[in-house]
Amino acid sequence: MFTISNEIIFWTQVGSIIAFIVALFVLYRLLVDQKDATIQLQKENISYLKDQLGDAKAQSPDLLAQSLTNRVNLLEGELSRLEQDKTATQDQISAKEAELTATRTKAEALTRQVLHARTLLKDFLCPKCGAPLAEKAYHYESVEYQGREVDVDHEYMVFECGYEVVDGEVRSLCKTTNTEPVS
């Protein structure tokens, strides 16, 4: 018959402890590798979002208008140099004048569009700090006046900066500037 000695029990326990420690180490390494992969993915996402933000800033209407204005100034400078250069042909001058006229037309059209957009957005921005409109609502109330039912409209507007207007009356000041709007 097979007898189990104390030495076999001892080595079995030592082997079990070593196997437990190895399994624990493997699990720890897996968790660390997963955490490192998550951190790397977040870094890539941040980099991607920074690139998108930079592209969005580069495409803003004000930057495009400024770019067209700079181009107009550059073309005017080229045109004046060509007019002073006696060897320049009249065709080159005409081509540059046509390009300048086309660029000016584009710049003026873009400026008109930007001004029109600002006019349209005026009612949706805080009159003091320019924060966007958070909520605009109309409430109707029926009241009795001299024996007649009268419907009264109430307009409620609140902007992200905290500026709040009810029926044209300021209820809460702009938290950005803490002052009432300049009319």
C-alpha positions as a printed Julia matrix, in Angstrom:
183×3 Matrix{Float64}:
   0.0    0.0     0.0
   1.09   3.51   -0.68
   1.91   5.67    2.38
   2.18   9.4     2.32
   5.13  10.69    4.2
   5.63  14.12    5.7
   8.24  14.9     3.09
   5.78  14.32    0.21
   3.2   16.53    1.92
   5.81  19.24    2.45
   6.95  19.28   -1.2
   3.35  19.19   -2.4
   2.58  22.26   -0.31
   5.71  24.04   -1.57
   4.68  23.22   -5.16
   1.14  24.54   -4.52
   2.47  27.8    -3.09
   4.83  28.28   -6.04
   2.0   27.57   -8.53
  -0.23  30.1    -6.7
   2.5   32.78   -6.81
   3.16  32.12  -10.53
  -0.59  32.34  -11.31
  -0.83  35.55   -9.28
   2.14  37.06  -11.15
   0.65  36.1   -14.54
  -2.68  37.75  -13.6
  -0.85  40.86  -12.39
   1.1   41.13  -15.69
  -2.13  40.74  -17.69
  -3.76  43.56  -15.72
  -0.73  45.82  -16.15
  -0.59  45.1   -19.9
  -4.32  45.87  -20.23
  -3.88  49.14  -18.31
  -0.92  50.13  -20.53
  -2.96  49.38  -23.66
  -5.83  51.53  -22.33
  -3.45  54.41  -21.59
  -1.95  54.16  -25.09
  -5.43  54.18  -26.67
  -6.38  57.28  -24.65
  -3.17  59.02  -25.79
  -4.03  58.25  -29.42
  -7.59  59.53  -28.92
  -6.27  62.77  -27.38
  -3.86  63.23  -30.29
  -6.67  62.63  -32.8
  -8.98  65.1   -31.06
  -6.2   67.74  -30.93
  -5.7   67.32  -34.69
  -9.43  67.72  -35.31
  -9.56  70.84  -33.11
  -6.63  72.35  -35.0
  -8.33  71.63  -38.33
 -11.6   73.18  -37.1
  -9.78  76.31  -35.93
  -8.0   76.59  -39.28
 -11.35  76.48  -41.1
 -13.09  79.24  -39.13
 -14.71  82.02  -41.23
 -12.56  84.72  -39.62
  -9.34  82.92  -40.56
 -10.59  82.39  -44.12
 -11.51  86.07  -44.39
  -8.08  87.06  -43.04
  -6.41  84.69  -45.5
  -8.32  86.2   -48.42
  -7.48  89.72  -47.22
  -3.78  88.81  -47.07
  -4.02  87.34  -50.56
  -5.61  90.56  -51.86
  -2.76  92.6   -50.34
  -0.17  90.25  -51.86
  -1.78  90.48  -55.3
  -1.93  94.29  -55.08
   1.78  94.34  -54.28
   2.54  92.06  -57.23
   0.41  94.23  -59.49
   2.23  97.42  -58.51
   5.62  95.7   -59.09
   4.5   94.49  -62.51
   3.33  97.96  -63.49
   6.72  99.39  -62.53
   8.62  96.71  -64.41
   9.07  97.95  -67.98
   9.69  94.46  -69.3
   6.4   93.05  -68.01
   3.85  92.46  -70.69
   0.35  93.86  -70.66
  -1.03  90.28  -70.64
   0.64  89.54  -67.29
  -0.8   92.74  -65.82
  -4.29  91.92  -67.12
  -4.1   88.37  -65.74
  -3.04  89.64  -62.32
  -5.77  92.3   -62.37
  -8.37  89.63  -63.2
  -7.07  87.4   -60.39
  -7.13  90.36  -57.99
 -10.72  91.22  -58.95
 -11.84  87.6   -58.48
 -10.11  87.38  -55.1
 -11.63  90.68  -53.96
 -15.08  89.43  -54.99
 -14.59  86.22  -52.99
 -13.34  88.17  -49.95
 -16.29  90.59  -50.11
 -18.78  87.7   -50.46
 -17.25  85.9   -47.49
 -17.29  89.1   -45.43
 -20.96  89.6   -46.25
 -21.7   86.0   -45.27
 -19.84  86.36  -41.96
 -21.69  89.62  -41.17
 -25.02  88.02  -42.1
 -24.25  85.0   -39.88
 -23.36  87.29  -36.97
 -26.62  89.19  -37.49
 -28.58  85.94  -37.46
 -26.77  84.71  -34.35
 -27.3   87.95  -32.4
 -30.52  86.7   -30.77
 -28.87  83.41  -29.78
 -25.87  84.89  -27.93
 -25.61  86.65  -24.56
 -25.63  90.41  -25.26
 -22.84  90.94  -22.72
 -20.35  88.1   -23.07
 -21.51  86.23  -26.2
 -22.31  82.92  -24.44
 -24.74  80.69  -26.38
 -28.46  80.55  -25.64
 -29.23  77.59  -23.37
 -33.03  77.77  -23.37
 -35.75  79.9   -24.9
 -39.39  79.24  -24.11
 -42.76  80.89  -24.45
 -45.42  80.48  -21.8
 -49.04  81.43  -22.31
 -51.25  82.62  -19.5
 -54.97  83.37  -19.62
 -56.08  86.15  -17.27
 -59.31  87.97  -16.76
 -59.21  91.72  -17.32
 -62.37  93.86  -17.02
 -64.56  90.81  -17.43
 -62.75  89.49  -20.55
 -60.37  86.55  -21.03
 -57.01  87.86  -22.23
 -54.1   85.64  -23.35
 -50.71  86.91  -22.21
 -47.49  85.59  -23.75
 -44.36  85.32  -21.6
 -40.9   84.92  -23.14
 -38.18  83.2   -21.11
 -34.52  83.15  -22.21
 -31.48  81.88  -20.33
 -27.91  81.8   -21.62
 -25.09  79.44  -20.6
 -23.4   82.25  -18.65
 -26.45  82.57  -16.37
 -27.89  85.72  -17.93
 -31.68  85.34  -17.7
 -34.43  87.5   -19.24
 -38.18  87.14  -18.68
 -40.47  89.35  -20.8
 -37.57  91.7   -21.58
 -36.71  92.14  -17.88
 -33.31  90.96  -16.61
 -33.79  88.39  -13.83
 -30.21  87.2   -13.45
 -26.97  88.95  -14.45
 -24.28  87.53  -16.7
 -21.94  85.51  -14.45
 -19.01  86.09  -16.79
 -19.08  89.88  -16.47
 -21.55  90.41  -13.55
 -23.03  93.41  -15.32
 -26.12  94.16  -17.32
 -25.81  94.35  -21.11
 -24.92  97.52  -22.87
 -27.97  98.5   -24.95
